Amino acid sequence: MTDHLSVIHPATPESLYRSPRGYMALLRWYEAMLHKLPVAYTERTVNTRFGETYLIETGPQDSNAPPVVLLHGIMGNTMIWRPQYAALSQHHRVIAVDCIGEIGRSAPTRASWKSNTYGEWLVDVLDELGIEQAALVGLSKGASIIHKFSQLAPERISKAALISPMGLANVRLPFYLQFLAVSASQLIQGLHSRAFYRLMDARVFINKQGADVERWFMERSAHLYYITVRYFSINLLDGRLFRAFPVNQLKRLNAPTLVLVGEQDFFFHPQKLIARARQVLPNLRDAAIIPQAGHAMHLDQPTLVNQHLLNFLGA
């Protein structure tokens, strides 16, 4: 059962922003990105016990196409998967979800990581879509949501791809200390997050020239981070996200699992993360360190990441 005392329901999505101007900036950004998607798609909103959830679907919609659910990380939404849509949607029914409480179009509900709220939310989403079992692809915080879901319904995960995964290991101490310091400065001095923006921009986007992804998209992705840290209210409940889940919880994820980590991921030591995955994941099928990639490896090296995903999911 959810501890509803650990769930925060702001009145409207706008309430997660420091001003109406910030929320309107996000909506304009989102609409512009939707118009530039490289694939045909449909938009949909489903109801959950934690509010409405916005998602987009692409790829074949027939019953023979295996469903793949994409779960973004902190300060993300469905648009960050642009480099993956064309590759994955050739043979899969791809469903990209705006996670609740983030900078997207879903309900502003936020929850403590002490609860199973995010797992219950994803159960509701799959129920509303009529999907009994799906492959789950989680980036950063999205990987943690997969672990939360596995505590409730591990049998509903056909495969799990964990990209730059939070929850599998503690983040590196230097980043954690910087995050705490910048968060404190926001609360105490109201610095409008310029320091946090510089920190995240430098640590997340390694390949800013976009070797195999459109440069304009890299620039627009960085702009989403700017909108987020300039206008979006910090989720203090997410501080626990930087810690590893207990081993007994991690072992609940018993579906075939893929783990990918960037060679230059500032959040984790890549070799230690892979070693941890081999220790605690009962059905780890593959684990790889992506060269010349940081935490946002799906943007730094999309062709290579897509190939790993297709090999794992089946093309």
C-alpha positions as CSV (number, residue, x, y, z in Angstrom):
1,M,0.0,0.0,0.0
2,T,1.1,3.5,-0.7
3,D,1.9,5.7,2.3
4,H,-0.2,8.7,1.1
5,L,1.6,11.0,3.6
6,S,4.6,10.6,1.3
7,V,2.7,11.7,-1.8
8,I,2.5,15.4,-2.7
9,H,-0.3,16.5,-4.9
10,P,0.1,20.1,-6.1
11,A,-3.1,21.6,-7.4
12,T,-1.9,22.0,-11.0
13,P,1.2,21.3,-13.1
14,E,1.9,25.1,-13.0
15,S,2.4,24.8,-9.3
16,L,5.7,23.0,-9.9
17,Y,7.1,26.1,-11.5
18,R,8.4,29.3,-10.0
19,S,6.2,31.3,-12.3
20,P,3.6,30.9,-15.0
21,R,6.3,32.1,-17.4
22,G,8.3,29.0,-16.7
23,Y,5.4,26.6,-17.3
24,M,4.6,28.4,-20.6
25,A,8.2,28.1,-21.7
26,L,8.0,24.3,-21.1
27,L,4.8,24.0,-23.1
28,R,6.3,26.0,-26.0
29,W,9.4,23.9,-26.0
30,Y,7.3,20.7,-25.9
31,E,5.1,21.7,-28.8
32,A,8.0,22.6,-31.0
33,M,9.7,19.3,-30.3
34,L,6.6,17.3,-31.1
35,H,6.4,18.8,-34.5
36,K,9.9,17.7,-35.3
37,L,9.6,14.0,-34.3
38,P,11.1,11.8,-37.0
39,V,8.3,9.2,-36.8
40,A,4.5,9.1,-36.9
41,Y,3.0,9.1,-33.4
42,T,-0.2,9.3,-31.4
43,E,-0.7,11.2,-28.2
44,R,-2.7,9.8,-25.3
45,T,-3.5,10.6,-21.7
46,V,-4.4,7.8,-19.3
47,N,-5.8,8.0,-15.8
48,T,-4.0,6.7,-12.7
49,R,-4.7,6.9,-9.0
50,F,-2.0,9.6,-8.9
51,G,-3.4,11.7,-11.7
52,E,-3.3,11.8,-15.4
53,T,-0.3,10.5,-17.4
54,Y,0.6,11.8,-20.8
55,L,2.3,9.5,-23.3
56,I,3.1,9.1,-27.0
57,E,3.0,5.9,-29.0
58,T,4.8,5.0,-32.2
59,G,5.6,1.9,-34.2
60,P,3.2,-0.9,-35.2
61,Q,0.0,-1.1,-33.1
62,D,-1.0,-4.7,-33.9
63,S,-1.0,-7.4,-31.2
64,N,2.1,-9.0,-32.6
65,A,4.4,-6.0,-32.0
66,P,6.0,-6.4,-28.5
67,P,5.4,-3.3,-26.3
68,V,8.4,-1.4,-25.1
69,V,7.8,1.3,-22.4
70,L,10.4,4.2,-22.2
71,L,10.9,5.9,-18.8
72,H,12.9,9.0,-18.7
73,G,15.1,10.5,-15.9
74,I,15.0,13.6,-13.8
75,M,14.4,16.8,-15.7
76,G,13.2,14.8,-18.7
77,N,10.1,13.9,-20.7
78,T,9.1,11.9,-23.8
79,M,11.0,14.2,-26.1
80,I,14.4,13.1,-24.8
81,W,14.0,9.8,-26.6
82,R,14.0,11.3,-30.1
83,P,17.2,9.5,-31.1
84,Q,15.7,6.2,-30.2
85,Y,12.2,6.4,-31.7
86,A,13.0,5.5,-35.3
87,A,15.2,2.5,-34.4
88,L,13.0,1.0,-31.8
89,S,9.7,1.6,-33.5
90,Q,10.5,-0.5,-36.6
91,H,9.6,-3.7,-34.8
92,H,8.2,-2.6,-31.4
93,R,5.1,-0.8,-30.1
94,V,7.0,2.0,-28.4
95,I,5.3,3.8,-25.5
96,A,7.1,6.8,-24.1
97,V,5.7,8.1,-20.8
98,D,5.9,11.5,-19.1
99,C,6.6,10.4,-15.5
100,I,4.5,12.1,-12.9
101,G,6.0,15.0,-11.0
102,E,8.5,15.9,-13.7
103,I,8.9,18.6,-16.4
104,G,6.3,17.2,-18.7
105,R,2.6,16.9,-19.3
106,S,1.6,14.4,-16.7
107,A,0.2,15.0,-13.2
108,P,2.5,17.0,-10.9
109,T,2.3,14.3,-8.2
110,R,5.6,13.7,-6.4
111,A,6.4,10.9,-4.0
112,S,9.0,9.8,-1.6
113,W,11.3,7.0,-2.7
114,K,10.5,5.3,0.7
115,S,7.1,4.4,-0.8
116,N,6.1,2.2,-3.8
117,T,4.2,5.1,-5.4
118,Y,6.1,5.1,-8.6
119,G,5.7,1.3,-9.0
120,E,1.9,1.6,-8.3
121,W,1.7,4.4,-10.8
122,L,3.3,2.3,-13.5
123,V,1.0,-0.6,-12.7
124,D,-1.9,1.8,-13.4
125,V,-0.4,3.0,-16.7
126,L,0.0,-0.5,-18.0
127,D,-3.5,-1.5,-16.8
128,E,-5.0,1.5,-18.6
129,L,-3.2,0.6,-21.8
130,G,-4.3,-3.1,-21.5
131,I,-0.7,-4.3,-21.4
132,E,-0.1,-7.4,-19.4
133,Q,3.6,-7.6,-19.9
134,A,6.2,-5.2,-21.5
135,A,9.8,-4.6,-21.9
136,L,10.9,-1.6,-19.8
137,V,13.7,0.8,-20.7
138,G,14.6,3.2,-17.9
139,L,17.1,6.1,-18.1
140,S,18.6,7.2,-14.8
141,K,15.6,7.8,-12.5
142,G,13.5,5.7,-15.0
143,A,15.7,2.7,-14.0
144,S,14.7,3.3,-10.4
145,I,11.1,3.3,-11.4
146,I,11.6,-0.1,-12.9
147,H,13.0,-1.4,-9.6
148,K,9.9,0.1,-7.8
149,F,7.7,-1.7,-10.3
150,S,9.5,-5.0,-9.8
151,Q,8.6,-4.9,-6.1
152,L,4.9,-5.1,-7.1
153,A,4.7,-7.0,-10.4
154,P,8.0,-8.5,-11.5
155,E,6.1,-11.0,-13.7
156,R,4.9,-8.1,-15.9
157,I,8.4,-7.2,-17.0
158,S,9.5,-9.2,-20.1
159,K,12.9,-7.5,-20.2
160,A,14.5,-4.6,-18.5
161,A,17.1,-2.2,-19.9
162,L,18.8,0.0,-17.3
163,I,20.6,2.9,-18.8
164,S,22.8,5.1,-16.6
165,P,20.7,3.5,-13.8
166,M,20.0,5.2,-10.5
167,G,19.2,2.9,-7.6
168,L,21.7,0.2,-8.6
169,A,24.6,1.8,-6.8
170,N,25.2,5.0,-4.8
171,V,26.2,8.0,-6.9
172,R,29.7,9.3,-6.6
173,L,30.3,11.4,-3.5
174,P,31.6,14.5,-5.5
175,F,28.4,14.8,-7.4
176,Y,26.2,14.2,-4.3
177,L,28.1,16.9,-2.4
178,Q,27.8,19.3,-5.3
179,F,24.1,18.6,-5.6
180,L,23.5,19.2,-1.9
181,A,25.5,22.4,-2.0
182,V,23.7,23.8,-5.0
183,S,20.3,22.8,-3.7
184,A,21.1,24.5,-0.4
185,S,22.1,27.7,-2.2
186,Q,18.8,27.7,-4.1
187,L,16.8,27.5,-0.9
188,I,18.9,29.9,1.1
189,Q,19.9,32.5,-1.5
190,G,17.4,32.0,-4.3
191,L,20.1,32.0,-7.0
192,H,17.7,30.8,-9.7
193,S,19.8,27.6,-10.2
194,R,22.6,29.1,-12.4
195,A,25.2,27.0,-10.6
196,F,23.1,23.9,-10.9
197,Y,22.6,24.5,-14.6
198,R,26.4,24.8,-15.2
199,L,26.9,21.7,-13.1
200,M,24.4,19.6,-15.0
201,D,25.2,20.9,-18.4
202,A,28.9,20.1,-18.0
203,R,28.3,16.7,-16.4
204,V,25.4,15.3,-18.4
205,F,26.2,16.4,-22.0
206,I,29.6,15.0,-23.0
207,N,29.3,15.0,-26.8
208,K,27.9,18.5,-27.4
209,Q,28.9,18.4,-31.0
210,G,26.5,15.5,-31.6
211,A,28.6,13.1,-33.6
212,D,25.6,11.0,-34.7
213,V,22.6,13.1,-33.6
214,E,21.4,16.4,-34.9
215,R,23.2,19.3,-33.3
216,W,20.0,21.3,-33.0
217,F,18.5,18.6,-30.9
218,M,21.4,18.6,-28.5
219,E,21.0,22.3,-28.2
220,R,17.3,22.0,-27.6
221,S,17.9,19.3,-25.0
222,A,20.3,21.5,-23.2
223,H,17.7,24.3,-23.3
224,L,15.2,21.9,-21.6
225,Y,17.7,21.7,-18.7
226,Y,17.9,25.4,-18.6
227,I,14.1,25.8,-18.4
228,T,14.1,23.2,-15.7
229,V,16.7,24.6,-13.4
230,R,15.6,28.2,-14.1
231,Y,11.9,27.7,-13.4
232,F,11.2,24.2,-12.1
233,S,11.0,23.7,-8.3
234,I,13.5,21.3,-6.9
235,N,12.1,18.0,-5.8
236,L,13.7,17.6,-2.3
237,L,12.2,14.1,-2.1
238,D,14.5,13.0,-4.9
239,G,17.6,13.2,-2.7
240,R,17.1,9.6,-1.7
241,L,17.2,8.7,-5.4
242,F,21.0,9.0,-5.3
243,R,21.3,6.0,-3.0
244,A,21.3,2.3,-3.9
245,F,18.2,0.2,-3.2
246,P,18.7,-2.6,-0.7
247,V,20.0,-5.8,-2.3
248,N,16.8,-7.8,-1.5
249,Q,14.8,-5.2,-3.5
250,L,17.2,-5.2,-6.4
251,K,17.0,-9.0,-6.6
252,R,13.2,-8.7,-7.2
253,L,14.1,-7.7,-10.8
254,N,14.3,-11.2,-12.2
255,A,13.5,-10.5,-15.9
256,P,16.4,-10.6,-18.4
257,T,18.3,-7.4,-17.8
258,L,20.7,-5.2,-19.7
259,V,22.8,-2.5,-18.0
260,L,24.6,0.3,-19.9
261,V,26.8,3.0,-18.3
262,G,28.8,5.8,-19.9
263,E,32.6,5.8,-19.8
264,Q,32.5,9.4,-18.6
265,D,29.4,9.2,-16.3
266,F,30.1,11.6,-13.5
267,F,27.4,10.0,-11.4
268,F,29.0,6.6,-11.2
269,H,32.3,4.8,-11.5
270,P,31.5,2.7,-14.6
271,Q,33.5,-0.4,-13.7
272,K,32.2,-0.5,-10.2
273,L,28.6,-0.1,-11.4
274,I,29.0,-3.0,-13.8
275,A,30.5,-5.1,-11.0
276,R,27.6,-4.2,-8.7
277,A,25.1,-5.2,-11.4
278,R,26.8,-8.6,-11.8
279,Q,26.5,-9.1,-8.0
280,V,22.9,-8.2,-7.4
281,L,20.9,-8.7,-10.6
282,P,19.8,-12.3,-10.8
283,N,19.2,-12.4,-14.6
284,L,21.8,-10.0,-16.0
285,R,22.2,-10.9,-19.7
286,D,24.5,-8.2,-20.8
287,A,26.4,-5.2,-19.3
288,A,28.5,-2.7,-21.3
289,I,30.4,0.6,-20.8
290,I,29.6,3.0,-23.7
291,P,32.8,4.8,-24.8
292,Q,32.8,8.6,-25.1
293,A,29.5,8.9,-23.3
294,G,28.3,10.5,-20.1
295,H,25.1,10.1,-18.1
296,A,23.0,11.1,-21.2
297,M,24.5,8.3,-23.3
298,H,21.4,8.0,-25.4
299,L,22.3,11.5,-26.7
300,D,26.1,11.2,-26.7
301,Q,26.2,7.9,-28.6
302,P,22.7,7.1,-29.8
303,T,23.7,4.8,-32.6
304,L,25.7,2.5,-30.3
305,V,23.0,2.7,-27.6
306,N,20.3,1.8,-30.1
307,Q,22.3,-1.2,-31.3
308,H,22.6,-2.5,-27.8
309,L,18.9,-2.0,-27.2
310,L,17.9,-3.7,-30.4
311,N,20.2,-6.7,-29.8
312,F,18.7,-7.1,-26.3
313,L,15.1,-6.4,-27.1
314,G,15.2,-8.3,-30.4
315,A,15.0,-6.6,-33.8
